[in-house]
């Protein structure tokens, strides 16, 4: 597995964590709960960084950077 595949896989895992957290927020009627809100914000920030990493790796592979 090369670096690009690893970064893409990390991004997919993080997206799954976000979806599962949101499902739990609704299932346990915790929408708006500060603990869940903080965790969701952390996952979204992590996802933004992972997306940037994916783009960077793809550009490097294609010699665009």
Secondary structure, 3 states (H helix, E strand, C coil): CCHHHHHHHHHHHHHHHHHHHHHHHHHCCCCCCHHHHHHHHHHHHHHHHHHHHHHHHHHHHCCCC
